[in-house]
């Protein structure tokens, strides 16, 4: 997936979300999940393409700041972090 197309994921999720089957609170939580997982993918890809010494500490700090601790830990421990971040989008 091209990073430039990730904004389309969030846009499509907003357009195609079925409001008839959820409450406003659930909609907000679900769409926030899509946005955070999309951000995690982009941030993981940036880290994947950057030198470790330059970006590892900020990467970890940002994940722990924005994501639930368990989700951040799974991405950090993954062999291929961008793929792990994409996996979170599937549920």
Phi, psi and omega in degrees: 000133179281131181303327180296341181265001182294329178298332177295326178301312182291318179298314180294321177300320179292320183287317187266002179296130182275097181292340183287346182248018181209166174268163176303324180293317179295319178302312180301314180295317180296315181289329174295322177300314179299315181297315180293319179292325176294315176300317181298323177296311181299315181293323178293322177293320177301314179296320180301326183265357182256156175296139183302316183297334183275331192228352187297311182296312177298323178301309180299316181299317180294318179298313181294333179285323188258334186251160171300144185307319181294319179293317178300315181297319179297320178292315182299321183278350185291148176293323177231097188299318178300319178296322178294321178295321177296325179301325180295336178288342188275357179243000000 
